[in-house]
Amino acid sequence: MANKIEAEEEEIVSPESEVRKMYIMRDRAAIPVVTKTLPLSMLHLDPDNVRFRHLKSTLSDREAEEYIWAESETKQLFNSIISSGGLNEAPYVTPEGVVKEGNRRIVCLRKAAKLLREENLNGFPAGHFDNLQCEVLPENVSPTEVDILLARLHVAGKLEWDALNQAEHLYRLHHERGLTLDQICDNVGIGKGKLVRKVHAYEMTARYLKKHSTGNPSADVRKFSFFDEAEARRDVRIWLAEDPKNEDLFFSWVAGDRFDMTGAKDMRLLPDVWADPEARAAFEKDGGKMKDAVGILYRKDPARGSPTFAAIVAATEALEQMPRAELLTLSGEPPKIEALEKLRDTIEDLLAEVELARKSRGPGR
């Protein structure tokens, strides 16, 4: 298969090719990339695609296509490709025709080509999707250079992978390709803070899955967001590092679905829950949930759970802190007096309605 592209040169719609130099790593020479129009049938999905790395077995080309097509984002991309009549971004392929970047696009083109052949797609001439422009990487491009290119496109670039895929790929660059954190930052174009956060979150996810895997890959990978949020919160991050038992406890909370308000974003509420003994006790008891703990915080401080009361608290504080010089000038500014009177009347009306509602419920209710 090594010379498949060259061997099938006669099938290429546009045999003319354009060679350009691409700089991937600053300490290595530029690589020649050849732009060619190739038959879609010549291309193969990459079994090492980042989407499949959490699976325990290697997928066949057909299985990989079915897996990618089942993702909702693929259907959205398919509709976009149909609307535009083709690809706006050329995939990167090896000389053997393995798609290193652009697997989702290839799956969409295969579906479009099949529908067109079966006469279930109108508005295109026969064979419209059978050929596409590709960026062919050189034979001697290294795996590290390919991974850096993918990271630049899908971590720091505009074609972002989801958070877990990004983190796994950065982890691979560091632990499998042997690049230092500084080398990854320099070559990918990512801040060191984000890089460290992603790598640590991926490592924590891997430790979690060793203890609490459900056996369902789709469900398991969604847990990454909890550890990404935990790494993003400095106070939570410090607490996790203080004692290995804290991580085990945190894992049990995630596995037990304790974060039942906004999922992973509940991590942002943990510091407030810990700071209140009653709320913390409600969360940490057997079967305790984040809703239980936050409900206590809201009861004690209505402004936490209500934009209306947050505004009331802010207005009260503003009135209490009004400078005396401004207070002394109010008598000469009727519009401001009217605003205060309206505020007073509104509060009095609301309190009257509350009292009426209380009396209608009866004593003790």
N, C-alpha and C positions, 0 to 999 in steps of 0.2 A: 504493500500500500504506500510505501515511502514516496513513490513518484507518481501517485495517482493524479494529482493536478496536472503535472506535465504530460502524463500519458494521455489524458483526455482533453488536451489542448484544443483538438478539433471541435469539441462540443461547446467551447466557450463562445458566447455570442460576440463579445468584443475582445478579440485576441490581443489588442493593444494593451499594454500594461504601463503603469507609472510607478517608478521607484522613488521613494522618499526616505530620508534619514530620520530616525526617531531616537531621541535621547530619553532613556528610561532611568538609568542610574548614573549619578554624576561622576562616579569613579570608574565607569566603564565606557567603552567607545559606543558611538551611535550604531543602531542596527538598521539594516535596509528593510523596509516594509514595501511590499508590492501590492498595488491596487489592481485587482482583476475582477472581471465579471465571470462568475462560475455557475455551473448548474446546481440547483438546489439539491438534487439527488446525490451529489458528490460529498455533501457535508454530513458530519456525524456529531451528535450531541456529546458533550464532554462528561464522562462518567465521574470525573473528579470535580464537577461543578459544585460550588459552595452550597447549593441548596440540598445536596445529597450527602454531605459529609457526616451528618448526625445519624444516618441510617447504618444499620449493621451489615448490609449486603450491598454489593455493587449492582447497579441497575443496568439492564440492557438498554439499547437505544430506544426501543419501543416503550419500555417501562419508564424511562426518563421522560419521554414525550408525554405519556399519560400523566405522570406526576406533575410536570410543569403546566400542562393544560388544565389540570384540576384547580390551580390557584386562581383566585378571583382577578388578580392583577393581569393575568394572561389574557383573560377575556376583554379587559379594558384596552390592552395594547392591540389585540386583534381588531377591535372596532376602529381604533385609531389608524392602523395600517390600511384597513379597507377604505377608510375615509380619504386617506392621502394617496392611495393607490400604490403603496410600496413603503420601503424603509427610508427613514431619514438619517439613520446611523448605520454605517456598514459594520458587520461583525468582524472580529479578529479570528483568523483560523490558522492552523498549522499547515505545513506543506502536505500533510497526510489528510487534510480536510476535517480535522477535529476542531470544533468551535470552542475556542477558549473564552471568548466574550461575545455575548449575543445569543445565548441558547434560547431564551424566551422568544426572541424575534424569529428564530428559525422555526420553532414550533408553530408560531402564528402563520408564517409563510406556508408551511406544510399543510395546515388546515385550509388556508385560502386556496392553495393550488388544488387540493383534493375536491373542495366544493366546486371549483371552476370546472374541473374535469367531469364532475358528476352533473354539471349544468344546474347547480343549486346556488349559483352566484352570478348575478347579472351585472352588466356594465363594463366588463373587461373582455378583451380579445383572448382567444385560446392561448394557453401557455404564458399568460402575463406574469405569473408568479414563479415560473419555473427557473428563472435565472436571477442572480443578484450580485451586486458589487460587494467584494470582500477585501479586507486588508490581510494579506498573507504574510505571516511572520517568517523569519528565516529559519532554516533547519537548526542552526546552532544557537538559537535563543535559549537562555537558561531558564529553568523553572522559577528561580528567584526573580528574574526580570519579568516573566509573565505575571507572577503574583504581585509585583510592584505595579505593573500596568493596570491590573484589575483593581487594586486598592485605590489607585489614583482616580479611576473612573467611577468606582462604586462606593468608596468611603469618603473621599474628599471631593468628588466630582458631582455632576448633575444627575447621573443615573444611579442613585443610591440604592444599595441593597437594604433589606430590613436590618434592624439593630443587631440581631443575633449573627446574621451572616457577616456583617462588618466586623464584629468582635472576634468571631472565629478566624477570619482571614488575617486580622492583625496579630492574633495569638500565633497563628501558623508562621507568619513572617518572623516573629521574635523567637519562638521556641523550636521550630522545625527548619526554617531557612537560616537561622543563626544571626539575623540582623540585630544590632543594638537598637534601643528605643530611639536614640538620636538619629541613626541611619534611616529608620522608618519615617520619622518626622520629616527629615530632609527630603527623602525621595518621594514620599506620598503626598506631602503638603498638608499635614495634620498637626494640630497643636499637641504638645506633650501631655497636657492635662487630660484631653479627650482620649488620647491613646492609652494612657495608663488606666483610666476609668474603664474603657472597653475591655482591655486585656484582663484586668482584675475581675470584672463582672463575668467574663466568660469562664475564668478559672473557678469562680464561686459556683457558677451554674453547673460546671462539670462535677464538682464535689457534691453538690446537692443531688444530682441525678444518680450518683453512685448509691445514695441512700434512699432516695424517694422516687425513683423512676416509676411511672405508671405503666410502662411498656407501650404507650401510645406516643410515637415520635412527635406528632403534631401538637399534642397536649403538652408534652415535656418541653419543647423548645419555647413555648409561650411563657414559661416560667422565667426566662432570661430577663424580662422586663423588671421583675422584682429586684433582681440583683444589680441591674443597671441603675435603678432608682436609689438603691441602698448605697452604691458607690458614689452617686451624685450628691448625697447628703453628708456633709463633713461630720456632723455629730453622730449619725448612724454608723458611718464608716469607722470612726474612732471607737465606738462602743463594740463593734464587731471584732476589732483587732485587740481589744483589751483582754479577752479570755476566749479560748476555743469553745467553751461551753456556750458562749453567747451566740456563736454561729450555729451550733446545733439547735439552740432554742429558736433562733430565727428561722431555720429550715423547717422546724416543726410548725411554726406559724404559717409559713407559705404552704406547706403540704396540707395543713388543716383548714385552709381557706379562711384564715382569720381576717384577712384584709378584704372586707366585704362592702366597702363603700365605692371606691373608684379603682379597686385592684391595686396595681403596683404604685399608683400615685398616693395611696394611703401612707406610703413611707414618709411623705412630707408632714404627716400629722403625728408621727411617732414621738418626736421630741416634746411636743405639747402634752401628749398622753403621759409620758414618763415624768414630766414635771408636776403632774397632779396625782397625788397618792390614790385618791378615790378612782380616778379614771384609769390609772395603771392597774389597779387591783381588778377592775371590771374587765379589762382586756386580758390579763394574765390568768384569770381563773379558768377552770375547765370549761371548754365550750365558749369562752369569751370571744367577742368579735369587736372589730374596730367601731362599728356602729354603736355598740354599748358604751364604749369609752368616750367617743366623741359626743354622744348624747348627754353625758354628764358635763362635759366641757361647755356645751351649748346652754345647758340649764344654768350653770353658774355665770356664764357670760353670754347673754343673748346676742351680742354683736357678732360673735363667731359664726353663728349659723344663719344670720339674717342680714342681707344688705340693707334692709330698712332700718333695723336697730343699729347697725354699724354707722349709718348716716346720722341717726339720732344721737348716738354717743359722740360722734365727731362734732355735731352742731352744739351739743351741750358743752363740750370742752372748749370750743371756739368762743362761746358766749362767756364762759367763766374766765377765759384768758383775754377778754377784750381789753385793749389798752385804755387806761383812764382818760387819756386825751381824746380818744374817739368817743367814749361814753359821754363826755361833757358836751360834745358837739351835736348829739342826737336831737336835742330839743329844736335845733334849727334846721333839721332835715326830715320833713314829713314823710318822704318815701320809705326811709328806714324805720320810722315809727310805725308806719302801716304794715311793713313786713313783720315786725315783732308782734304787733297786735294780731295779725293773721295767724302767726305761729301759735300764739297763746290760745286763740279761739279754736284752732284745729285740735290742739292737745286736749282742751276741755271737752270738745265734742267726742273725741275718741274715748276719753276716760268715762264719759257718761254712757256711751254704748257698751263699754266693757262692764260697767256696774249693772246695767240693765240685763246683759247676758248672764252675769253671775247670779242675779236674783231669779231669773227665769229657770235656772237649773236647780234651784232649791238649795237648802242648807247643806253644807259639807260636800258640795259637788263642784 
